[in-house]
Amino acid sequence: MDVSTSKIGIIGSGSWATAIAKMVLANVPNINWYFRNPRRIDDFIKKKHNPNYLQSVSFDVNRITFYSDINEIVEESDILIFANPSAFLKSILSPLSKSLKNKFIVSAIKGLVPDENIVVGEFFNKKMNVPIGNIAVISGPCHAEEVALERLSYITIACEEVKTARAISTIFESGFIKVTTSDDIYGTEYSAVLKNIMAIASGVCHGLGYGDNFQAVLISNAIQEIKRFVDTIHPMPRDIKSSSYLGDLLVTCYSQFSRNRSFGTMLGKGYSVKSAQLEMLMIAEGYYSTKIIKEMNDKFNVSMPILDAVYNIIFERISPAIEIKILTDYLR
C-alpha cells in the first residue's frame, strides 16, 4: 500500500472525527468525509466548519468531498478512518453493499460493538472480512478539543506489522501530533475501552466529593485492573506504563474534556443514568462498554472491582455513595 497516493475517507461527523480531519488535512491535499445527515453537509459547506462540533476549527471545504452515501465514500476511498460512536457502527454499515476486504481500515473508535461483544478491529476482521493486516487502531491520550487548539498531543497507531503502522502514521503526524507505533492491536483497543469505564468511576468519586489523594489510589488500581484483563484476553508482551495504556487512562480520568468522567460526575452528584445521558451532548462510550465487559468477564473471572462498582451503579441502580464506600475496601 502506497499511503502517499491513497485516497482517504473519514466516517463520522462528531468532535473526534472533526479532529481526525484536521490532523489528516495537515498532511494530505484532499479527503473524503461521510456525514449520515446531508443537511449537516450543507451547513458545513456554508459555514466552513462543523456546525455541531469543534466550531473553532475552520476548514477549506474545497479540499473536502462530502458524502452522505456510505457506498459512495467506500468506493472512492482506499483508506477508511472510522471515528463514529461504537454504538452506531453497525447501523452506519447496514446500507453497505460494497466490500471492505480490499480497503485499509483505521479504527479511531474507543468502544465495543454492541451485540457482537468484540472490539472494532476484531469486528472488521471477523464480520466484514477485512484481513487483519489491513487494520490499524488509534489509541492514546488525545482529546479532540486539544487537537482543535493545536496543543501538542500523542497518539499510538497499532497494526499487526509495525512497518505498516509506521506508514499509516505519516497520515497523522504533524507539528502538533506525534505518533508512536505498536503491534498490540487488541491490547490497545481493550485498554481504550476499559479506561472509559475507569473514568466513569473517577467521575463518580469526584461527584461524591472524594479528593485527589483518593483519585490517585483509584487510578493506580485502575491500570492494574486494565492490565489483568488485557493480559488475560490477549496475552503478549506489553508495557502497560506507556502512553497508549496509562497515558490514555490518566487523561480520560482527569481531563475536563472527558465525557466519561463528566458522565460519572453527574451520577455521583445524584443524577439518574437517564438524566445524565440527556444532559450530555456527546456519547459516553463507557456506558455501553460497562455492560459488555461485565458479561465478558463473567467468563474470564478477572478480579475487576472498579468495573463491578460502575456496573452496579449504572445497571443495578445501587447508590453511588454505597457502592464506592464498598469499593474503598478493595483498593490498595
N, C-alpha and C positions, 0 to 999 in steps of 0.2 A: 504494500500500500504506500503510495506517494502522498503523504499528508499535504505537501505544498500545493498540489494540484487538485486536491479533493474538495468537493462541494459540501459545505457544512450546513446542516439543518438543526434548528433548536425546537424542541417540543415542550410547550409550556408558556404561560403568559404571566406568571406571578413574579414576586420580587427576586427569587433565586434565578429564574430563567432570564430576567432582565439583567441581573448581574453577570450571568454567563455570557449573554450577548455583548455586554460591554467588554468583558475580558477578550472574547474571540475577535471582536472588531478592532481590537488593538493590534491584531496580528494578521488578519486576512482582509482582502478588499471588500468582500461581499458575503452575506449569509442568507440563508432561508430561515423563515421563522413562522411557526404554526400557532395560531390562535383558534380555539374552538368557536369563539363568538366573532363573526365577521364585523359586527358593529364596533367592536373594540379596535379592530384593524383600521377602520375609517377614522376613529378618534385619534389613534396613534399617528396616522399619517398627517392629520390636520395639526396636531399639537407638537409633533416631533418628539414625543416622549410617551412612555407607557401611562395611559390615563389613570390607572389604578394603583401602580406600584412604582416606587423609586422615581417619583416625578421630577426630581432634580437632575436626573441623567438625560441629557439631550442626545438624540441620535440623528445621523444623516440618513434620512429614510430612503435616499437614492441608493444606498448600499444594502438595503434590505428588500428581499422579495417575500411578501407575506402570503400565507396560505391559510385557508380555513377547511381545506380538504386534506385529511391525513394521507390519502393515497397519492396525492399530487406531490406533497413535500417528500415523501419516501421515494417516489420515482425520481425526483430532481436532486436528491442528496446522496452523497457517498458515506458521510459520517453523520450519525444522528445522535444528538445530545438530548437526553430526556431529563427535564427539570420540572416535572409536574408532581403534585402530591401522589404518594403511592396508592392512596385510596381510590384515585381516579384513573390509574394506569390502564386497567382492563377496559373501562368504558371508553377511554380515548382510542384504544386499539381495536375496539369492537367493529368499527366500519372498515377496518383494514383488509384489503384483498391482495395487496402486493406482498411479496415475500421479503422478509428481512434477512434471510440467510446469507446474502452476499453484501450486506451492509456492515459497517463498523458501528457498534452501539457503545455510547458512553452514558453511563448512568450517573446522574447527579442527584438521584433520589435517595434520601436517607430514611427509608421505611421498608416495610414488608408488604407483599402483595396480598390483599385480603382474599380469603377463601383458599388460597394456594399455600399460605404459611411458609413462604420462601422469600429470600432476598431477591432484589430486582435482577441482578446479574444471573442468578440461577433460573429465574423466570424466563428471561430471554433465551437462555441456553436450552432449557428443557421444554418450554411451551411454545417458543417462537422459532426454534430450530436454528438459532444463531450459534455458530461454532464458538467455543469458549475462548479461542484465540482472537476472536473478533469482538471481544467485550472488554471495556475498561470501566473502572469505578472511580469517581471523585470522592475524596474524603478530606478531613482536616478542619482546623478551626478557621472558618471563613464565612462570616456573616455578610449577607447581601448589602446591608446598609453601609458597611465599611468599605466594601468594594466600590459602591457608588461614590464615596468620598475619596477614593483612591488612597486609602490608608493601607500601608504595606500588609499583605496577607499571604498566607502559605496554604497550598493545597497539596494533596498527595494523589497521584494517578497510579492506580493498581491495575495490572494486567497479568495474564498468565506468564508472559515473557517481558522482562524488564526493558528489553530493547524496544518493544512495541510501546510500552509506557513512555519511554523517552521520546519517541516520535510524536505521540499524542500530546506530550507536554508542551511542544512548540506552539500548539494552538492557543494555549492559555497563558504562557509565561510572558510577563511584561515588566515595566518599571515598578508596578505596584502589586504584582503577583509573582511569587516564587513557587516553584514546583519541585517536589521530591517524587521519587518513584518507588514502587513496591510490586512484589509478585503475590501479595496476600489479598486476593480479591474478596474471598468470603469473610476473612477475619476483619478487614477494614469495613466491609458492609455491615456485618453484625455488630461491630463496635459502634458504628454510626447510629444504628437502630437503638442499641441499649443506652447510649449516652442521652438520648431524648427522654427515656424513662427515668434515668437518674436525675435529669434536670427538672422533671416534674416533682420528684421527691425534694430536690433542693428548693424549688419554689414553694412547696407546701410548708417546709420548715421556715422559710423566710416569712411567709404569711402568718405563721403561728408565733413569730417573734423570736425564734432561735437565732443566735448570733454567729459571728464569723468563726469563733472557736469551734462551735459545733459543725458548721458547714465544712470546715477543713477535715474534720473526722469523717463526716458523711462522704465527702468526695474521695478521700483516701480509701475508704471502704468500697466505694462505687467502682473504682478502677480495678480493685481486686475481684469484685463480683463479675465485671466485664471479662477479665482475664480467665476466670474459671469457666465461664460459659463458652467463650470463643475457642479456648484450648480443648474443650470437650467436643464441641460440634465440628471443629475443623482444626485438628492438631497439626501444627507446623512451627518451626522456629519464628518468633516474632518478638520485637522489643515493645512491650506494652507502654513504655515510658515515652515513646516517640510521639510526634505531633499528631499523626493520623489517629491515634488512640487517646492518649492522655490529654493532648492539646485540645482535641475536639471536645472531650468531656469537660475540661475546665471552662472553655469559652461558653459552652451551652449552659453550664450550671451558674455562671457568674454574670454573663453579659446582660445589659439592659435590652439588647435586641433579641434575646432568646424567647421565642414564642412558647416553648415548652416550660421554661421557668415561669413565664408570665401566667400560663395556664395553671401551674401548680400553686403560684402565689394566690391566685383568686380562690382556689379550693381551700387553701389554708386560712384565708380570711372569711370563709363561710359561704362562698358562692356554691350553688349546686353545680354539678357537672354540666347540665344543660345551659344554665345561665352563663357560666364561664365560656362555653363554646359560642354562644350567641353574641357575647360581648367582643370576642376576638374577631378581627378582620381576616386573620390568616389561620391555617390549619396547624394544630399542634400534633405532629406526627406521632409523638409518644402515646397519645390517647389510643390510637389504633394498634400500635405495636405492643402495648402492655398486655392486652388480652391474648394476642398471638404468641408472644414469647412465653407467657404463663402456661399456655396449653402445650407448647413445645417442651417446656421444662418439666412438665408432668411426666414426660418420657425420660428425660435425661437426669432429672433429680439432682441438679446442681444446687448447692446452697446459695440462695439469692434472696436474702431477707429484705433488701430495698425494693426489688421487683415485687415481692409479695405484699409489701406495705402499700405500694402505689396501686396494685391491683385491688386490694381490699378497700382502699379509699374510693376508687373510681367505680368499681363494678359490684362490690359488696356493700357499698354505701356505709362503711364504718367511719365513725367520726375521725377526721384527720388528727385531732389532738390525742385521741386514744391510740390510734394506730402508730403515730410517731413516738409516743411515750413507750409503747411496746418495742418499737424498733431500737430505741436507745439502749436497750439491754443486750442487743446483738452486736452493737458496734464496738470496735476496739481501736 
